[in-house]
């Protein structure tokens, strides 16, 4: 039972980390685009 709960917690953590990484990549691209536009 404890192992299953731990596995579920790991899945949630991995999913949260993946979502955060994706959102960071997306916001990072937008920031870079904005900076490039300011330079021009």
CHARMM internal coordinates of N, CA and C (Angstrom, degrees):
IC EDIT
DIST 1 N 1 CA 1.4654
DIST 1 CA 1 C 1.5334
ANGL 1 N 1 CA 1 C 109.91
DIST 1 C 2 N 1.3259
ANGL 1 CA 1 C 2 N 116.24
DIHE 1 N 1 CA 1 C 2 N -45.23
DIST 2 N 2 CA 1.4619
ANGL 1 C 2 N 2 CA 119.10
DIHE 1 CA 1 C 2 N 2 CA -179.19
DIST 2 CA 2 C 1.5265
ANGL 2 N 2 CA 2 C 110.33
DIHE 1 C 2 N 2 CA 2 C -64.92
DIST 2 C 3 N 1.3332
ANGL 2 CA 2 C 3 N 116.10
DIHE 2 N 2 CA 2 C 3 N -38.81
DIST 3 N 3 CA 1.4677
ANGL 2 C 3 N 3 CA 119.00
DIHE 2 CA 2 C 3 N 3 CA -179.87
DIST 3 CA 3 C 1.5158
ANGL 3 N 3 CA 3 C 111.09
DIHE 2 C 3 N 3 CA 3 C -62.95
DIST 3 C 4 N 1.3511
ANGL 3 CA 3 C 4 N 116.87
DIHE 3 N 3 CA 3 C 4 N -39.08
DIST 4 N 4 CA 1.4592
ANGL 3 C 4 N 4 CA 119.69
DIHE 3 CA 3 C 4 N 4 CA -179.68
DIST 4 CA 4 C 1.5249
ANGL 4 N 4 CA 4 C 110.64
DIHE 3 C 4 N 4 CA 4 C -67.02
DIST 4 C 5 N 1.3219
ANGL 4 CA 4 C 5 N 116.61
DIHE 4 N 4 CA 4 C 5 N -40.72
DIST 5 N 5 CA 1.4604
ANGL 4 C 5 N 5 CA 120.09
DIHE 4 CA 4 C 5 N 5 CA 178.35
DIST 5 CA 5 C 1.5309
ANGL 5 N 5 CA 5 C 109.82
DIHE 4 C 5 N 5 CA 5 C -63.09
DIST 5 C 6 N 1.3187
ANGL 5 CA 5 C 6 N 116.16
DIHE 5 N 5 CA 5 C 6 N -40.21
DIST 6 N 6 CA 1.4648
ANGL 5 C 6 N 6 CA 120.36
DIHE 5 CA 5 C 6 N 6 CA 179.40
DIST 6 CA 6 C 1.5274
ANGL 6 N 6 CA 6 C 110.10
DIHE 5 C 6 N 6 CA 6 C -64.61
DIST 6 C 7 N 1.3234
ANGL 6 CA 6 C 7 N 116.44
DIHE 6 N 6 CA 6 C 7 N -42.14
DIST 7 N 7 CA 1.4696
ANGL 6 C 7 N 7 CA 120.27
DIHE 6 CA 6 C 7 N 7 CA 179.45
DIST 7 CA 7 C 1.5224
ANGL 7 N 7 CA 7 C 110.33
DIHE 6 C 7 N 7 CA 7 C -62.66
DIST 7 C 8 N 1.3329
ANGL 7 CA 7 C 8 N 116.74
DIHE 7 N 7 CA 7 C 8 N -41.72
DIST 8 N 8 CA 1.4656
ANGL 7 C 8 N 8 CA 120.09
DIHE 7 CA 7 C 8 N 8 CA 178.61
DIST 8 CA 8 C 1.5242
ANGL 8 N 8 CA 8 C 110.20
DIHE 7 C 8 N 8 CA 8 C -63.33
DIST 8 C 9 N 1.3197
ANGL 8 CA 8 C 9 N 116.76
DIHE 8 N 8 CA 8 C 9 N -42.01
DIST 9 N 9 CA 1.4619
ANGL 8 C 9 N 9 CA 120.60
DIHE 8 CA 8 C 9 N 9 CA -179.92
DIST 9 CA 9 C 1.5272
ANGL 9 N 9 CA 9 C 109.95
DIHE 8 C 9 N 9 CA 9 C -63.46
DIST 9 C 10 N 1.3251
ANGL 9 CA 9 C 10 N 116.94
DIHE 9 N 9 CA 9 C 10 N -39.78
DIST 10 N 10 CA 1.4596
ANGL 9 C 10 N 10 CA 120.79
DIHE 9 CA 9 C 10 N 10 CA 179.05
DIST 10 CA 10 C 1.5261
ANGL 10 N 10 CA 10 C 110.10
DIHE 9 C 10 N 10 CA 10 C -63.26
DIST 10 C 11 N 1.3432
ANGL 10 CA 10 C 11 N 116.27
DIHE 10 N 10 CA 10 C 11 N -42.49
DIST 11 N 11 CA 1.4725
ANGL 10 C 11 N 11 CA 119.59
DIHE 10 CA 10 C 11 N 11 CA 179.25
DIST 11 CA 11 C 1.5231
ANGL 11 N 11 CA 11 C 110.22
DIHE 10 C 11 N 11 CA 11 C -60.34
DIST 11 C 12 N 1.3369
ANGL 11 CA 11 C 12 N 116.36
DIHE 11 N 11 CA 11 C 12 N -44.75
DIST 12 N 12 CA 1.4622
ANGL 11 C 12 N 12 CA 120.05
DIHE 11 CA 11 C 12 N 12 CA -179.45
DIST 12 CA 12 C 1.5300
ANGL 12 N 12 CA 12 C 110.16
DIHE 11 C 12 N 12 CA 12 C -62.16
DIST 12 C 13 N 1.3296
ANGL 12 CA 12 C 13 N 116.42
DIHE 12 N 12 CA 12 C 13 N -43.04
DIST 13 N 13 CA 1.4687
ANGL 12 C 13 N 13 CA 120.26
DIHE 12 CA 12 C 13 N 13 CA 179.79
DIST 13 CA 13 C 1.5237
ANGL 13 N 13 CA 13 C 110.81
DIHE 12 C 13 N 13 CA 13 C -62.29
DIST 13 C 14 N 1.3283
ANGL 13 CA 13 C 14 N 115.96
DIHE 13 N 13 CA 13 C 14 N -45.66
DIST 14 N 14 CA 1.4730
ANGL 13 C 14 N 14 CA 119.95
DIHE 13 CA 13 C 14 N 14 CA -179.06
DIST 14 CA 14 C 1.5226
ANGL 14 N 14 CA 14 C 110.02
DIHE 13 C 14 N 14 CA 14 C -62.57
DIST 14 C 15 N 1.3347
ANGL 14 CA 14 C 15 N 116.47
DIHE 14 N 14 CA 14 C 15 N -43.44
DIST 15 N 15 CA 1.4667
ANGL 14 C 15 N 15 CA 119.84
DIHE 14 CA 14 C 15 N 15 CA 179.62
DIST 15 CA 15 C 1.5233
ANGL 15 N 15 CA 15 C 110.45
DIHE 14 C 15 N 15 CA 15 C -62.26
DIST 15 C 16 N 1.3208
ANGL 15 CA 15 C 16 N 117.16
DIHE 15 N 15 CA 15 C 16 N -44.18
DIST 16 N 16 CA 1.4625
ANGL 15 C 16 N 16 CA 121.00
DIHE 15 CA 15 C 16 N 16 CA -179.19
DIST 16 CA 16 C 1.5279
ANGL 16 N 16 CA 16 C 110.19
DIHE 15 C 16 N 16 CA 16 C -63.68
DIST 16 C 17 N 1.3275
ANGL 16 CA 16 C 17 N 116.92
DIHE 16 N 16 CA 16 C 17 N -42.54
DIST 17 N 17 CA 1.4640
ANGL 16 C 17 N 17 CA 120.54
DIHE 16 CA 16 C 17 N 17 CA 179.71
DIST 17 CA 17 C 1.5210
ANGL 17 N 17 CA 17 C 110.42
DIHE 16 C 17 N 17 CA 17 C -64.21
DIST 17 C 18 N 1.3332
ANGL 17 CA 17 C 18 N 116.64
DIHE 17 N 17 CA 17 C 18 N -41.22
DIST 18 N 18 CA 1.4645
ANGL 17 C 18 N 18 CA 120.45
DIHE 17 CA 17 C 18 N 18 CA -179.78
DIST 18 CA 18 C 1.5251
ANGL 18 N 18 CA 18 C 110.18
DIHE 17 C 18 N 18 CA 18 C -64.09
DIST 18 C 19 N 1.3304
ANGL 18 CA 18 C 19 N 116.93
DIHE 18 N 18 CA 18 C 19 N -44.29
DIST 19 N 19 CA 1.4571
ANGL 18 C 19 N 19 CA 120.05
DIHE 18 CA 18 C 19 N 19 CA 179.68
DIST 19 CA 19 C 1.5244
ANGL 19 N 19 CA 19 C 110.77
DIHE 18 C 19 N 19 CA 19 C -63.29
DIST 19 C 20 N 1.3248
ANGL 19 CA 19 C 20 N 116.65
DIHE 19 N 19 CA 19 C 20 N -40.73
DIST 20 N 20 CA 1.4657
ANGL 19 C 20 N 20 CA 120.18
DIHE 19 CA 19 C 20 N 20 CA -179.86
DIST 20 CA 20 C 1.5277
ANGL 20 N 20 CA 20 C 109.83
DIHE 19 C 20 N 20 CA 20 C -65.21
DIST 20 C 21 N 1.3424
ANGL 20 CA 20 C 21 N 116.61
DIHE 20 N 20 CA 20 C 21 N -41.52
DIST 21 N 21 CA 1.4644
ANGL 20 C 21 N 21 CA 120.34
DIHE 20 CA 20 C 21 N 21 CA 179.62
DIST 21 CA 21 C 1.5223
ANGL 21 N 21 CA 21 C 110.33
DIHE 20 C 21 N 21 CA 21 C -62.57
DIST 21 C 22 N 1.3217
ANGL 21 CA 21 C 22 N 116.36
DIHE 21 N 21 CA 21 C 22 N -43.03
DIST 22 N 22 CA 1.4758
ANGL 21 C 22 N 22 CA 120.06
DIHE 21 CA 21 C 22 N 22 CA -179.66
DIST 22 CA 22 C 1.5204
ANGL 22 N 22 CA 22 C 110.10
DIHE 21 C 22 N 22 CA 22 C -63.95
DIST 22 C 23 N 1.3312
ANGL 22 CA 22 C 23 N 116.99
DIHE 22 N 22 CA 22 C 23 N -45.74
DIST 23 N 23 CA 1.4661
ANGL 22 C 23 N 23 CA 119.57
DIHE 22 CA 22 C 23 N 23 CA -178.86
DIST 23 CA 23 C 1.5272
ANGL 23 N 23 CA 23 C 110.31
DIHE 22 C 23 N 23 CA 23 C -64.61
DIST 23 C 24 N 1.3415
ANGL 23 CA 23 C 24 N 116.74
DIHE 23 N 23 CA 23 C 24 N -36.16
DIST 24 N 24 CA 1.4805
ANGL 23 C 24 N 24 CA 119.72
DIHE 23 CA 23 C 24 N 24 CA 178.12
DIST 24 CA 24 C 1.5219
ANGL 24 N 24 CA 24 C 110.06
DIHE 23 C 24 N 24 CA 24 C -64.79
DIST 24 C 25 N 1.3455
ANGL 24 CA 24 C 25 N 116.11
DIHE 24 N 24 CA 24 C 25 N -42.59
DIST 25 N 25 CA 1.4635
ANGL 24 C 25 N 25 CA 119.58
DIHE 24 CA 24 C 25 N 25 CA 179.25
DIST 25 CA 25 C 1.5280
ANGL 25 N 25 CA 25 C 110.02
DIHE 24 C 25 N 25 CA 25 C -61.60
DIST 25 C 26 N 1.3291
ANGL 25 CA 25 C 26 N 115.79
DIHE 25 N 25 CA 25 C 26 N -44.36
DIST 26 N 26 CA 1.4727
ANGL 25 C 26 N 26 CA 119.72
DIHE 25 CA 25 C 26 N 26 CA -178.19
DIST 26 CA 26 C 1.5197
ANGL 26 N 26 CA 26 C 110.32
DIHE 25 C 26 N 26 CA 26 C -64.53
DIST 26 C 27 N 1.3287
ANGL 26 CA 26 C 27 N 118.33
DIHE 26 N 26 CA 26 C 27 N -46.87
DIST 27 N 27 CA 1.4622
ANGL 26 C 27 N 27 CA 120.47
DIHE 26 CA 26 C 27 N 27 CA -178.86
DIST 27 CA 27 C 1.5265
ANGL 27 N 27 CA 27 C 109.73
DIHE 26 C 27 N 27 CA 27 C -67.32
DIST 27 C 28 N 1.3330
ANGL 27 CA 27 C 28 N 117.09
DIHE 27 N 27 CA 27 C 28 N -34.62
DIST 28 N 28 CA 1.4581
ANGL 27 C 28 N 28 CA 120.53
DIHE 27 CA 27 C 28 N 28 CA 178.41
DIST 28 CA 28 C 1.5171
ANGL 28 N 28 CA 28 C 110.95
DIHE 27 C 28 N 28 CA 28 C -62.65
DIST 28 C 29 N 1.3364
ANGL 28 CA 28 C 29 N 116.75
DIHE 28 N 28 CA 28 C 29 N -41.99
DIST 29 N 29 CA 1.4649
ANGL 28 C 29 N 29 CA 120.46
DIHE 28 CA 28 C 29 N 29 CA 178.80
DIST 29 CA 29 C 1.5186
ANGL 29 N 29 CA 29 C 110.02
DIHE 28 C 29 N 29 CA 29 C -63.30
DIST 29 C 30 N 1.3421
ANGL 29 CA 29 C 30 N 116.30
DIHE 29 N 29 CA 29 C 30 N -43.32
DIST 30 N 30 CA 1.4616
ANGL 29 C 30 N 30 CA 119.53
DIHE 29 CA 29 C 30 N 30 CA -179.39
DIST 30 CA 30 C 1.5289
ANGL 30 N 30 CA 30 C 110.15
DIHE 29 C 30 N 30 CA 30 C -62.64
DIST 30 C 31 N 1.3317
ANGL 30 CA 30 C 31 N 116.67
DIHE 30 N 30 CA 30 C 31 N -41.98
DIST 31 N 31 CA 1.4655
ANGL 30 C 31 N 31 CA 120.13
DIHE 30 CA 30 C 31 N 31 CA -179.81
DIST 31 CA 31 C 1.5238
ANGL 31 N 31 CA 31 C 110.06
DIHE 30 C 31 N 31 CA 31 C -62.78
DIST 31 C 32 N 1.3508
ANGL 31 CA 31 C 32 N 116.70
DIHE 31 N 31 CA 31 C 32 N -43.50
DIST 32 N 32 CA 1.4616
ANGL 31 C 32 N 32 CA 119.70
DIHE 31 CA 31 C 32 N 32 CA -179.86
DIST 32 CA 32 C 1.5286
ANGL 32 N 32 CA 32 C 110.45
DIHE 31 C 32 N 32 CA 32 C -63.61
DIST 32 C 33 N 1.3324
ANGL 32 CA 32 C 33 N 117.16
DIHE 32 N 32 CA 32 C 33 N -40.39
DIST 33 N 33 CA 1.4614
ANGL 32 C 33 N 33 CA 120.10
DIHE 32 CA 32 C 33 N 33 CA 178.60
DIST 33 CA 33 C 1.5227
ANGL 33 N 33 CA 33 C 109.73
DIHE 32 C 33 N 33 CA 33 C -62.07
DIST 33 C 34 N 1.3352
ANGL 33 CA 33 C 34 N 116.56
DIHE 33 N 33 CA 33 C 34 N -43.25
DIST 34 N 34 CA 1.4577
ANGL 33 C 34 N 34 CA 120.81
DIHE 33 CA 33 C 34 N 34 CA -179.84
DIST 34 CA 34 C 1.5219
ANGL 34 N 34 CA 34 C 111.06
DIHE 33 C 34 N 34 CA 34 C -62.42
DIST 34 C 35 N 1.3345
ANGL 34 CA 34 C 35 N 116.90
DIHE 34 N 34 CA 34 C 35 N -41.48
DIST 35 N 35 CA 1.4608
ANGL 34 C 35 N 35 CA 120.50
DIHE 34 CA 34 C 35 N 35 CA 179.60
DIST 35 CA 35 C 1.5229
ANGL 35 N 35 CA 35 C 110.38
DIHE 34 C 35 N 35 CA 35 C -65.63
DIST 35 C 36 N 1.3292
ANGL 35 CA 35 C 36 N 116.92
DIHE 35 N 35 CA 35 C 36 N -40.22
DIST 36 N 36 CA 1.4646
ANGL 35 C 36 N 36 CA 120.96
DIHE 35 CA 35 C 36 N 36 CA 179.74
DIST 36 CA 36 C 1.5252
ANGL 36 N 36 CA 36 C 109.98
DIHE 35 C 36 N 36 CA 36 C -63.33
DIST 36 C 37 N 1.3420
ANGL 36 CA 36 C 37 N 116.59
DIHE 36 N 36 CA 36 C 37 N -39.99
DIST 37 N 37 CA 1.4673
ANGL 36 C 37 N 37 CA 119.92
DIHE 36 CA 36 C 37 N 37 CA 179.47
DIST 37 CA 37 C 1.5224
ANGL 37 N 37 CA 37 C 110.63
DIHE 36 C 37 N 37 CA 37 C -65.42
DIST 37 C 38 N 1.3386
ANGL 37 CA 37 C 38 N 117.78
DIHE 37 N 37 CA 37 C 38 N -38.30
DIST 38 N 38 CA 1.4615
ANGL 37 C 38 N 38 CA 120.87
DIHE 37 CA 37 C 38 N 38 CA 179.78
DIST 38 CA 38 C 1.5278
ANGL 38 N 38 CA 38 C 110.47
DIHE 37 C 38 N 38 CA 38 C -63.77
DIST 38 C 39 N 1.3438
ANGL 38 CA 38 C 39 N 116.19
DIHE 38 N 38 CA 38 C 39 N -39.14
DIST 39 N 39 CA 1.4619
ANGL 38 C 39 N 39 CA 119.95
DIHE 38 CA 38 C 39 N 39 CA -179.11
DIST 39 CA 39 C 1.5317
ANGL 39 N 39 CA 39 C 110.41
DIHE 38 C 39 N 39 CA 39 C -63.86
DIST 39 C 40 N 1.3155
ANGL 39 CA 39 C 40 N 117.05
DIHE 39 N 39 CA 39 C 40 N -38.28
DIST 40 N 40 CA 1.4687
ANGL 39 C 40 N 40 CA 121.01
DIHE 39 CA 39 C 40 N 40 CA -179.95
DIST 40 CA 40 C 1.5153
ANGL 40 N 40 CA 40 C 108.75
DIHE 39 C 40 N 40 CA 40 C -79.76
END
COOR INIT
IC SEED 1 N 1 CA 1 C
IC BUILD
